[in-house]
């Protein structure tokens, strides 16, 4: 009779996000802001079919940005689909958010990780190298660091 090793059994039954039931995925996604829900939605076919990124979530995100006195692309927003909502200006906002570049403009610090202070240099080396190859990209990246000057 073969005895099983308890440590090897625990290693083979690891729990991750995908092992949770879809009901929990849906519940977790209701706590996400629009940019986070959109990122999760586009991470897999499974999440694409269950994550909500509708009008209510988009409006809540714009209201939050307005309250923090951050750029709000209100003049040309179409709310019907993510593709029509994610115009060039919204994509720029999301890119700056990804690098925490707007967080220092907010009183409470980081907009992405609640309760923590943003690092001053979150831009990865590959992004800097890619930007160095394009002078316009370098100017845009440098302008992100100056308060109130965001590329459109």
N, C-alpha and C positions, 0 to 999 in steps of 0.2 A: 504494500500500500504506500502510495506516494504522499508525502506531506508537502503542503504548500507553504511558501515563505510569505509571511504577512506583509513584509516590506515590498515585495514584488507585486503583490495583489493591489496595493494602494497606488503603485505607480501606473498600473495598467488602467485604472479607473479614474483618470483625472477629469475634473469638471471644468468646463469653459463655457463661454457664452452660447456656443452652438449646441451644447448638450441640454440647455434649459428648454422647457416647452415654449411653443409659440405664444401662448397666453402671457407668459412672463416677458417675452420680447416686446409684445405690444404694450404691456404695462410700463416697462422700462422706457420705451420710446416716448411715452407721454410726458416724461420729465425733461426732455431735450428741447433746447432752443432750435429755431429753424436751421441755422447752419449745421449744428450737430446732427439733427434728424436727417437733413439732406445727405450729409456724409455717410451716415449709417445706411440710409436707403440705397445709396450707390455702392455699398461695399459687397453686396451679394444679391443674387436673384431672390433668395428667400426674404431678405429685408426689404427689397424693392416692392414686394407684394404686400407687406404688412405695415410699413412705417408711414404714418400720416404726415404730409407736408402741405396741407391745404391752406386755404385763405386765412383761417383763424390764426394759424401758427405764423404765417408771414406777417400779418398785421401786428400780432403781439411782439414780434421781433423788431418791427419798425417803430412801434411805440416805445419799446425799451431803449432803442438807439436815440430816439427823440428826447426822452427823459434824461439821458446821459449827455445830451448836446453833441452827439456824434452825427456824422453825415447820414442823411436819409434821402434816398433817391425817390422821392414821392412824385415827381413830375411825370415820369414815364413808366410807372410800374404796372404791368399787367399781371393779375393774380391768378389767371386761369390755370396755368401749368408752371412747373418749376423752370422749364426751359424759357418760357416767355418772361418769367419773373427774374431769372438770372441773366439780366442783360449785362453789358460790359461794366457798368458802374457797380452793380451788385457783386459781380465777380471780383472787382478790385477791392471792395469792402471785405469780402470773405478772405481774400488773399492776405490783406493786412491783419485781419483777425487771426488767421492761422499762425502768423509770426508774432502775435501779441503786440503789434505796433500801435494800437489805439489805447491800450490799457493805461499808459501813463497819463492820458488825458482825463481819466476818471478818478474821482475822489477816493473811492474804496479800493483802488489798485486793479487787480486783474479781473477782467470780464469773463475769462475762460475757466480759470480754476478758482472757485470761490475761496476766500480766506487766505490766499497765498499771494505773495508778491511776485511779479513777473521778473524774469531775469533780463538783464539789459541787452544781452546779445544772444538771441535765440535762433538767428539765421544760420542755417547749416552751411558747411563749407562748399558743398556742391552747388548750392543756390548762389552763393557769392561768386564762385568761379564761373557759373553760367552767366551771371549778370555782368561780370567783368568783360566778357566777350562782346557785349552789346552796350555801347556808351549810353544810349537812351535808357536802358534798363538800370545802369548804374545811377543815373540822375534820378530816376523814379525811386529806387531803393533808398538813396540818400535823402530824398525829400520826405519819405515816410517818417524819418526820425525827427523832423521839425514840426513842432506843434502847429496845428491849423493848416498845414500845407499837405494835402493829399491829392494824388493824381486822379484825374477824372477819366 
